[in-house]
């Protein structure tokens, strides 16, 4: 239905970025509220005091394995 049973939060984003080889801290992720629905989201990351970048986070439905 497009809704998540849980949510995608800052910790999840930090963990996934680390898996991709990008070490960031939780305080650098400027996610205003946890993601609770399937879709593509733009999340700002503060790299330095005056430098921000944006990443694209795609939340997809998990396929049932039968």
C-alpha positions as a LaTeX table, in Angstrom:
\begin{tabular}{lrrr}
\hline
Residue & $x$ (\AA) & $y$ (\AA) & $z$ (\AA) \\
\hline
Unk1 & 0.00 & 0.00 & 0.00 \\
Unk2 & 3.05 & 2.25 & $-0.01$ \\
Unk3 & 3.32 & 2.62 & 3.76 \\
Unk4 & 6.12 & 1.15 & 5.88 \\
Unk5 & 5.66 & $-0.98$ & 8.99 \\
Unk6 & 8.47 & 1.06 & 10.56 \\
Unk7 & 10.36 & 4.05 & 9.29 \\
Unk8 & 13.68 & 4.99 & 7.74 \\
Unk9 & 15.59 & 7.27 & 10.06 \\
Unk10 & 18.93 & 9.00 & 10.33 \\
Unk11 & 20.63 & 5.87 & 11.69 \\
Unk12 & 19.49 & 3.83 & 8.69 \\
Unk13 & 20.84 & 6.44 & 6.28 \\
Unk14 & 24.22 & 6.60 & 8.09 \\
Unk15 & 24.47 & 2.80 & 8.00 \\
Unk16 & 23.65 & 2.55 & 4.30 \\
Unk17 & 26.08 & 5.35 & 3.44 \\
Unk18 & 28.83 & 3.47 & 5.35 \\
Unk19 & 28.06 & 0.34 & 3.30 \\
Unk20 & 28.69 & 2.45 & 0.18 \\
Unk21 & 32.02 & 3.67 & 1.59 \\
Unk22 & 30.89 & 7.12 & 2.79 \\
Unk23 & 31.47 & 7.72 & 6.49 \\
Unk24 & 29.15 & 10.38 & 7.91 \\
Unk25 & 27.85 & 11.10 & 11.39 \\
Unk26 & 24.21 & 11.18 & 12.42 \\
Unk27 & 24.37 & 14.91 & 13.14 \\
Unk28 & 25.31 & 15.54 & 9.49 \\
Unk29 & 22.05 & 14.08 & 8.16 \\
Unk30 & 19.42 & 16.82 & 8.04 \\
Unk31 & 16.33 & 14.62 & 7.88 \\
Unk32 & 13.42 & 16.63 & 9.37 \\
Unk33 & 11.38 & 13.51 & 10.21 \\
Unk34 & 11.63 & 9.76 & 9.59 \\
Unk35 & 10.51 & 8.47 & 6.20 \\
Unk36 & 7.33 & 6.43 & 6.52 \\
Unk37 & 6.29 & 5.75 & 2.93 \\
Unk38 & 7.68 & 4.17 & $-0.23$ \\
Unk39 & 9.15 & 6.71 & $-2.63$ \\
Unk40 & 12.22 & 8.75 & $-3.53$ \\
Unk41 & 13.35 & 11.43 & $-1.11$ \\
Unk42 & 16.01 & 14.14 & $-1.24$ \\
Unk43 & 17.95 & 14.29 & 2.02 \\
Unk44 & 20.40 & 17.10 & 2.77 \\
Unk45 & 23.78 & 16.16 & 4.27 \\
Unk46 & 25.94 & 18.79 & 6.00 \\
Unk47 & 29.52 & 18.07 & 4.92 \\
Unk48 & 31.04 & 21.14 & 6.55 \\
Unk49 & 29.78 & 24.23 & 8.38 \\
Unk50 & 29.04 & 26.05 & 5.10 \\
Unk51 & 28.76 & 23.05 & 2.75 \\
Unk52 & 25.67 & 20.93 & 2.18 \\
Unk53 & 25.05 & 18.19 & $-0.36$ \\
Unk54 & 21.90 & 16.29 & $-1.19$ \\
Unk55 & 21.50 & 12.56 & $-1.55$ \\
Unk56 & 18.60 & 10.71 & $-3.07$ \\
Unk57 & 17.10 & 7.99 & $-0.87$ \\
Unk58 & 14.84 & 5.50 & $-2.59$ \\
Unk59 & 12.56 & 3.46 & $-0.34$ \\
Unk60 & 11.14 & 0.44 & $-2.13$ \\
Unk61 & 8.73 & $-2.30$ & $-1.15$ \\
Unk62 & 10.30 & $-5.56$ & $-0.10$ \\
Unk63 & 9.29 & $-8.44$ & $-2.34$ \\
Unk64 & 7.85 & $-11.53$ & $-0.66$ \\
Unk65 & 9.97 & $-14.61$ & $-1.23$ \\
Unk66 & 7.73 & $-17.62$ & $-1.78$ \\
\hline
\end{tabular}
